[in-house]
Amino acid sequence: ETSSDIPTTENNLVMEDYLICKDHKARAVITRLRGGTHELRIETGRYPITTRDRKLEVEERRCLLCISGAVEDEQHFMVECEMYCDLRIQVSADWEKRTGGKWNEVVKEKDGGKRILEGLIGQGGVSAAALLYSKCAMTRRNNFVRTHLDQKT
């Protein structure tokens, strides 16, 4: 057996700590964000809702909550959208404590938002703060979209 035949952790299923979280809704939101089966427009825009609709191009899948014009993807939702700044205070403080980085500085760097997202919901684990943030932010998002915009998510 050669070293290339030995499975690495990237190839093995691992029970992640967040999966034992008692908060079912928070656990479900993170799992869906990680698996690409969430309500964000980057995902929902892939599919026409009716036979009269069409698939949206990626650049058309903009965030419905902020006026930045950014595509509503996982990174925008977790790291950048201004509609969740108040909710993001705790998760950003937790991220800074765990990584030693400064959120506001890292987010401005090239691929900084991607690095923060990976630190929040990636292979390194999901913190309790990220679980709570994702649940509260997704609840806010979906309530706003359904009540103010009268759209399905």
Salt bridges, closest charged atoms under 4 A:
GLU16 OE2 - ARG34 NH2 2.95
ASP23 OD2 - LYS135 NZ 2.78
GLU39 OE2 - ARG32 NH1 3.14
GLU43 OE1 - ARG46 NE 2.86
GLU60 OE2 - ARG54 NH2 2.61
GLU72 OE2 - ARG141 NE 2.72
GLU74 OE2 - HIS38 NE2 2.63
GLU80 OE1 - HIS76 ND1 3.77
ASP86 OD1 - ARG140 NH1 2.78
ASP94 OD2 - ARG98 NE 3.01
GLU109 OE1 - ARG115 NH1 2.75
ASP111 OD2 - LYS110 NZ 3.88
